[in-house]
Amino acid sequence: MKDIIRIGTGAGYSGDRIEPAVELAEHGALDYLVFECLAERTIAIAQQARRNDPDAGYDPLLEARMRAVLPVAAKNSVRIISNMGAANARAAALKTAKIARELGLHGLKIAAVTGDDVLDTVLRSNLRFEETGDEVSAYADRIVSANAYLGAAPIVAALAAGADIVLTGRVADPSLFTAPLIHAFGWRMDDWNTLGQATVVGHLLECAGQVTGGYFADPGRKNVDDLARLGFPIGEVSADGAVVVTKVPHAGGCVTEATCKEQLLYEIHDPARYFQPDVVADFTQVRIAQQAKDRVRVTGGCGHARTATLKTSVAYVEGYIGEGQISYGGPGAVARARLALDIVRDRLAITGVDTSELRFDLIGVNALYGDALAARHDEPFEVRVRVAGRTSDPKEAARIGNEVETLYTNGPAGGGGVTKATREVIAVQSVLLEREHVNPVFEFVESQR
């Protein structure tokens, strides 16, 4: 058993950069490379893609990432774990196997973890949404997907069976990182304090560049060098769960107490009770200390027994949004922009566009902070009009953008740069599903030898 396991983060969201992952696989001396690519709505969008094509539904950048990173990962014996399987982990594994064969990488053991899709169970249930208290059954004809947050166990099992690559669907973000540690160090699945510290490790690493200075920089207050070449983090984890967060030396960005503290608090509601599928983690005793440049040691996480339920994200169609934008510049730009908004407001009423909600914004003036704060500042020299509305019908939504577009020739002088869009709204609420209704498993889809 190794004294130290080195885990790198290859992605912090679906559309993340690819080059830092290759850099880690090449220069990071890694044991594992983890790609965390799912957000709450990402998997619902993937479910829709799968309904149109049974072989689709995995991360759209899966192929690009695998083609870039597999050769160097295989050369350096780096094992890969990712939730890029999204709504179709098995198809993702099959695609990865095909890519491996095309790259001449034979003998890789590729596993798919499934069991997070619990749509049928949720539709048959008497559950209520945690956020609103509404009965799930009242949304039945609009529900797109229901995915339970799996924990580390099926990934641990796949690694124990020899998997070189593990692709999952909805797994809790920290569990992607705790799984290889449980496997490597032989931790018990009821060692709550160690799993709590492992969750600290996963939480620090899961957002990739955020802990190395991305989403942190604020010029003049928090300066970060070379963000265009931002490096992604490495966690050097010992058998007791203590971690040193670092990066490859030549990469841009930084790892400091401040970057780690900001990431530790990111998306945390109650630091004393951070609910995860594997453990209820407690971050209140975490200690963060700078060891050297770009080396921060983090200890002190602990935990309590996991709950009897799993958070399950239920996505459903919540109408459509229509939007139009147009810009005005030069003297009097704000006055012309306000006239443009008045025209569109009147036009939507005259033509009877059916909306349940409308917004009229002047981006650069009042879109973020409202008119009260905008009034305290000098008039800007350029402004962008934005009109957006929610409808129950895509054709009604499209009429909003069309009215903005007509300002080209039917509105105030100097309008330009029109954009318009119509999109379906996928909303997400949560239910708590008893663990007994969720059966995570893994299967191998191996490349040809």
N, C-alpha and C positions, 0 to 999 in steps of 0.2 A: 504494500500500500504506500502511495506517495505521501510525503509529509505536507506538500503544498499542491493544490489543484488550481490551475490557471484557466479562468473562464473569461472569454471575450464576448462583447455584445456586437453583433453584426448589423442590427437594425433596431430602431426604437419605434417605428411605425411603418405602415405598408409602403409608403412612397419614399422611404429614406434612401440616402446615398449608398452606393454599392462599393465605391473605392475603399472606404475605411475598413470594411469587412475583409477585403482582399489583403489590405495592409496588415490587419491583425493575424490572418491565417499565415501570412508569409513571415512576419517579423515578431509576432507576439509570443512565440514559444507556448502556444495554447494546448490545453487538453481538450477543451470544448469551445465551440463557437455557437452562440445562441442568437437567433433572429426573432425578435418580438414584433409582430406585424398586425395585430388585431386590435381594433377599437370596438366600442359597443355597436356602432352601426355597420362597421366593415363586414361583419359576418352576415348581416341581413342582406346587404348588397350582393354578397357572394351567393347567398341562398337563391336570390332572384336569378342570378346568372346560371346557376345549376338547373333551375327549373326550365330554362330555355335550352340548355345543353347539358345532358347528364355527365359529360366528361369535363365540364367546367366547374367553377365555384371555388377554385383555389386562388391564392394571391397572384395578381397580374404580373408581378415582377419575379415570380418564382423561377422562371426559365432564365432570365437575365442574371439573377443572383447565382443560381447554381452553375451556370456556364462560367461565370467569373471566378467563383470561389472553389468549386469542386477540385480542379486540378491541383491547386496549391494545398488545399486541406488534405487531400488524399496523400500527397507527397510528404506532408509533415505530420500525418496520423492525427489530425484534428477531427474530432467527432462533432457532428452538427445536430442541433436541436432547434426546431422552429414550429410556430403555430401558423406557418404559411399555408397549411392545409385548409384553413378557413372552413368553408362549408363542404369540402370534399377532400378529406385527408388522403383517402385511398387513391384518388385520381392524381393528387399531388405526388404521392410516392411513386406511382407508375410513371408519371412524367419525369420525375427525377431519375428513375432507373433508366429510362430511355436516353436521357441526356448523358448519364454516366457511360452508357454503352457507346454513344456517338463520340464521346471524348476519349474512348479507349480505356476507361477505368472499370475494370472487371472485378467482380468478387465483393463489391460493397454490399453490406447488409442494410437494407432500407426498410424501415418500419413505419406503419401508419397507425396512429392512435385514434380510435373512434369511440362513440358512446355519448358524446356531449349533445347530440341532436335529440331533444326530448319533446319535439313538437306534438307528436301524437299523445303522449302522456299528459302534457299541459292542456291540450284541447279537451281531453276527457275528464279533467279535474274540476274540483269546485274551488280552485284557488282564487284569491283576490290579489290585485297589484299592491305592492308595498307602498308605492308613491301616492296613489289616489284612493285606494280602497275599493276601486271598481272590480266587479266580477270579470274574470278573464273571458267567460263565456259570452259576455256582451260584445266582445271584440272579435269573436271567432271568425267571422267572414272577412276580416281585414288582416288577420295575423299572417305574417310572412315566415317567421322562424321563432324557435325557442331553443336556446342553447345553455346548458348548465356549465358552470365553471368547474372543470375537472381540476384535480390536484396532481401531485407528482407521481403517484403510484404507478400508473400505466407506463409512464416514461421510464421510471426505474426498472420496471419489469422488462421493457424492451432493451434497455442498456445491458441488463444482466444477461439477456439472451444473445448479446453480441452485436447489437445494432450499431452501425457506423453513423447512420442518419435516422433521426426520428422526426416525423412530421405529424402535427396534431391539428385539431380544430380548436375549439374554445377551451383553453387551459388558462388558469389564473396566471397573470404575468410573472410573479415571483416564482411560481412552481416550475417554470421552464428552467430556472437556475438552481432551485433547491434539488431538483431531481438528480442531476449529475453528482451533486455533493453527497446526497443520501447513498447513491450507488457507490461512489468512490470511497467513502469513509465508513460505509456499513452502518449508518445511523438507523436507530429504530424509528418507526413511524409514529411512536407515541412518546418520543423524547421531546417534550413540548418546548423546553427552554432552548435546546439546540435548533429545533425547527423554527423557533421564533427568531433566533439570530440568523439562520439561513434565509428567512424572509427579509430581514434587513439587507442581506447581500443582494437578493434578487431585486428588491425595490430600488436599491441604489443603481443597479446596472441596467434595469429594464428599459429605460428611456434613452439608452445609448449616449449621444452627444450632449444631453442635458447635464450630465455629471462631469463632463470635461470642458464645460464652459459655454456650450450652446444653451439658448434660452436663459442665459445668465448675464451676458455682457450688457453693460450700460455705460457707454463711453464717458470718461471723466469720473465715473463713480466705481465701476467694476470693469476694468480693462482686461480684455482677453486677446492674446496674440494669435494671428494667423488663423482666423476662423474659416477662411476659405479652404484650409487644409485640416480642418478639425479632426482630431483623432478620436476614435471610440474607446470606451473604457475596458480595462482588464481588471478582474478581481483575483487577487492571490489569496486563496482561502486555505486555512489550516484546519486540522481535524476537530478543533473545538468550535469552528465556525467563524473565528475572527478573520477579518478580511482587510487587506491593503488594496485600496483602489488606486490604480495607476493607468498609464497609457504607454505606447511605444515612444521612446525619447524624441524621435524626429518629427512626430506628428504635431499639428497645431493644437491650440487649446491649452487648458490647464486643469490640474486636479488640486483643489485646495479644501481647507475646512469649510469655507463658505459654499463652494459648489456642492459639496457633499451634504451640508446641512439643508440647503435649499431643496435638493432632490429628496432627502429623507422626509421632508414635510409635504412634498408634492402629492396631491390627491389623497391626503390622509384626513379622515374625519375625526377619529378619536385615536390618538397615538397609543393609548393604553389598551385599546381593543380593536386591533386591525384584523377584521375577519377575513380569513383565507380558507380554502378548502382543506389545507393540511394542518392548520393551527390557528388559534386566535393569538396573533402576535402582539407583543407589548414593546413599544419603542421608547418608553419613558426613561429608561436607564441607559440608553445608548450613549457611548462616549466616542468622540471624534477627535483625532489628534494628528497633526501634520508630522510625518516622520522625516521627510526630505522633500526636495522639489518634486512635485507631481506624484507624491506618495502619501496617502492618508490612511491611517489605520482606524478601523471602526469595530467596536466591541459593544457588549452590554445588552444586546437584544435578548428577550426571553419570551415566554408564551404560556398559553393554557390550552386545555383540550379543545379540539375542533368541535364545531357544532354538529347537530344531527341533520342539518339541512344544507343545501347548496344554493347559492345565488344563481338564478336562471334569468337570462335576459330574453325578453319577449319583444320582438319587433313587429310593428304593424303599420299599415298604410294610413297616413294622417293627412290626406289631401295633396294639394299641389301648390307650389309657389311660382308665381310669375314675377319677373323682374325686368326693369329697364334702367339704363344709365346713360347720361349724356353730360359732357363737360362744357363749361363756359370759362373764358379767360379774358384778362385785360381789365381796363377801367369799367366799373359797373357790373362786374361779373356776378356778384352776389345778388344784386337786384334782378338781373336777368334770370338767374337760377331760381329765385323765389317766384318770379312770374311763370317760369316753366312748370314749377310744382303746382301753382294755382290752376294752370291750364289743364294739366293731366288730372288733377282732382275733379275739376268740373267735367272733363270729358268722360271719366269713368262713371260719374253720376248720370250724365246725359245719355250715355249708351247702355246704361244698366248692367255694368259688369258686376257679377254676383260674387262678392268677397265676404269672408268672415273676419278678415283683419287686413289693415292697410298701413304701410309706413311711407312717409315722405321725408327724405333726408337730404341734407346738403353735406356731402362728405368733404371734410376739411373745415367745416363750420360748426355743425351741430349734430353730426351723426353719432358721436360717442358720448358727448357730455351735455347735449341739449342747448337751448337758446340762452339760458341764463348765463352760463359760463362764456358762451360765444360772444355775448354782448360786451365783455370786458376787454376784448382784444381788437386791434386794428383790422380793418377789412382785408381779407386775403385777395391776392391777385388772380387766383384761379380756384375753381370750385367744381365739384362733380355732383350732379343730381342723381339721386337713386329713388326709384319708386318700386315697392315690392308689396305683393298681396298674396294672401292665402285663399285658395278656392277648393271646391270639391271636384272640379272638372278641369282637365288639362287645357281644353279649348278656352275656357274662361281665363285661365292663368295666362295663356299666350296673349290675350287681348291687352294685358297690362303693359308688357314690353312693346307691343305694337303702337300703343298710344304715345309712349316715350319716343319711339322712332319717328313718329310723324312731326315731332318738334323740329326736325331738320328744316322743313319748309313751312311749318304752320305755327312756329313758336318764335321766341325772341331771337335777336341776331346773334350769330357767332357760335351756335351750338355745334359740337362735333364729337367724334369718338363714341358713337352709340354702340352699346352692347345690349342684348336682350337674351333672356333664357327662361325656360320652363323646366321645372324639375319636380319629381315626385318626392313627397316628404315621408321618410321612414322614421317613425317615433319608436322609442324604446322605454319600456317599463320593466320592473323586476318582480319575480315571485321567488319564494323560498320553497324549494322542492326537497322532500325527504330523500336522503341518500339512497334508500333502498330502491328507488325508482330509476336510478342511474347506474348503468353497467359499463364502465370504461374497459376497453380491451385494446390489444395491439395485434397486428398481423404483419408478417414480412412480405415485402414485394421486392425481390432481389434482382439485381442486374445480372446479366448472363456472365458466366465464368469463362 
